[in-house]
């Protein structure tokens, strides 16, 4: 990931983030043998998927529905961010919420 100019998150070492020169973001989240590629940089997401496919056997599963046993909710109003923060507090996750609106990224 370093060779592709992604930075590893200090809060979650399974999260990699790339800031494009145009200000757009691409995220890669790895969980065991699953990977989630998301962001607001369509070209960045496509490029990342192509690079990963040269190294790993991959299958496109479409829009994310569940992750780590939780249903993923989508909202155009940006409520996803608030939901994920309250879920972390409710479940006592030791994680700091990040300032990304999921509805604009996913």
Residue pairs with C-beta under 8 A, 6 or more apart in sequence:
1 8
1 16
1 28
4 18
4 48
4 51
5 18
6 16
6 17
6 18
6 26
6 28
7 16
7 17
7 18
8 15
8 16
9 15
9 16
9 17
11 95
11 96
11 98
12 29
12 95
14 29
14 30
14 31
15 27
15 28
15 29
15 30
16 27
16 28
16 29
16 30
17 25
17 26
17 27
18 25
18 26
18 27
18 39
18 41
18 44
18 48
19 25
20 26
20 41
20 44
22 41
24 39
24 40
24 41
24 44
25 39
25 40
25 41
25 44
25 100
25 105
26 37
26 38
26 39
26 41
26 44
26 45
26 48
27 36
27 37
27 38
27 39
27 105
28 35
28 36
28 37
28 48
28 52
29 35
29 36
29 38
31 67
31 68
35 52
35 56
35 58
36 64
36 67
37 45
37 48
37 49
37 52
38 45
38 64
38 105
38 106
39 45
39 105
40 104
40 105
49 58
49 60
52 58
64 72
64 106
65 71
65 72
66 72
70 87
72 106
73 79
73 80
73 83
74 80
74 102
74 103
74 106
75 103
76 103
77 103
78 101
78 102
78 103
78 104
79 103
80 101
80 102
80 103
80 106
81 97
81 99
81 100
81 101
81 102
81 103
84 97
84 102
85 97
87 93
88 95
88 97
